[in-house]
Amino acid sequence: MQLPLDNSNFFHKQKKFWESSEIRNRRTPDHPVIRAFAEPKINFVLGELYKFNENVKNLEMLDVGSGNGFLSYYFEKEFKSITCTDFSQAILDINPCKNKILAKAEHLPFPDKSFDVVFSSNILHHLSDPIVALKEMRRVARKFMIISDVNRKNFVMNAIGLIKNEERGIAKLPIDYIDEYFNDLGLAIVARKDFGLILPNITNKHILPLLAFLERRNFFTPLYSMAIAKISDENEKK
């Protein structure tokens, strides 16, 4: 499949990294560290949708920039269906989910309002123009749009953005980018949370209990931010 062209230097650097051999050596979604990384996020999403009387077993989800399935692997067990997209075939190849499509976030190959829930995690700082991708996600969403990415108020994430070439886009995000971007889309945030102290591909599994303790005690600023916006009132009242 031929993807739409993006001639930016930023895009080509990202493309080179995410299709490198290094990607194939990443942890699998069932690794204990990945499970500990994913479960709080999954539980937050399920809990908040439940507040809107949504049975996720009836909902279709799109995971934009799903990567090798750190989160979509768990969502697939809960939702009626999940479709995973990514611009890297190399990383889709190691994603264990059933439905996978090679696609850029800025050019989603779906009709308007194709999915009940559109979700993305940790991709905004990898995009040349995040708002273009967010408008695409908004276009194909029927009920909810969920964004999760780095917490710009966390010094560790900002340091990673300075050190790692593939993470340089962190510095491009405004400090309050989630609020700013959803506001630009005309969407109101209905649930918001900052959480997590796990770097999924780096953290040693033996320190997971310590990190859980530190997070419960609020000793450190969380690494990640997540927000849920409601698209439509359709079927809100059963």
Rosetta blueprint (number, residue, H / E / L):
1 M L
2 Q L
3 L L
4 P L
5 L L
6 D L
7 N L
8 S L
9 N H
10 F H
11 F H
12 H H
13 K H
14 Q H
15 K H
16 K H
17 F H
18 W H
19 E L
20 S L
21 S H
22 E H
23 I H
24 R H
25 N H
26 R L
27 R L
28 T L
29 P L
30 D L
31 H L
32 P H
33 V H
34 I H
35 R H
36 A H
37 F H
38 A H
39 E H
40 P H
41 K H
42 I H
43 N H
44 F H
45 V H
46 L H
47 G H
48 E H
49 L H
50 Y H
51 K H
52 F L
53 N L
54 E L
55 N L
56 V H
57 K H
58 N H
59 L L
60 E E
61 M E
62 L E
63 D E
64 V E
65 G L
66 S L
67 G L
68 N L
69 G L
70 F L
71 L L
72 S H
73 Y H
74 Y H
75 F H
76 E L
77 K L
78 E L
79 F L
80 K L
81 S E
82 I E
83 T E
84 C E
85 T E
86 D E
87 F L
88 S L
89 Q H
90 A H
91 I H
92 L H
93 D H
94 I L
95 N L
96 P L
97 C L
98 K L
99 N E
100 K E
101 I E
102 L E
103 A L
104 K L
105 A L
106 E L
107 H L
108 L L
109 P L
110 F L
111 P L
112 D L
113 K L
114 S L
115 F E
116 D E
117 V E
118 V E
119 F E
120 S E
121 S E
122 N L
123 I L
124 L H
125 H H
126 H H
127 L L
128 S L
129 D L
130 P H
131 I H
132 V H
133 A H
134 L H
135 K H
136 E H
137 M H
138 R H
139 R H
140 V H
141 A E
142 R E
143 K E
144 F E
145 M E
146 I E
147 I E
148 S E
149 D E
150 V E
151 N L
152 R L
153 K L
154 N L
155 F H
156 V H
157 M H
158 N H
159 A H
160 I H
161 G H
162 L H
163 I H
164 K L
165 N H
166 E H
167 E H
168 R H
169 G H
170 I H
171 A H
172 K H
173 L L
174 P L
175 I L
176 D L
177 Y H
178 I H
179 D H
180 E H
181 Y H
182 F H
183 N H
184 D H
185 L L
186 G L
187 L L
188 A L
189 I E
190 V E
191 A E
192 R E
193 K E
194 D E
195 F E
196 G L
197 L L
198 I L
199 L L
200 P L
201 N L
202 I L
203 T L
204 N L
205 K H
206 H H
207 I H
208 L H
209 P H
210 L H
211 L H
212 A H
213 F H
214 L H
215 E H
216 R H
217 R L
218 N L
219 F L
220 F L
221 T L
222 P L
223 L L
224 Y E
225 S E
226 M E
227 A E
228 I E
229 A E
230 K E
231 I L
232 S L
233 D L
234 E L
235 N L
236 E L
237 K L
238 K L
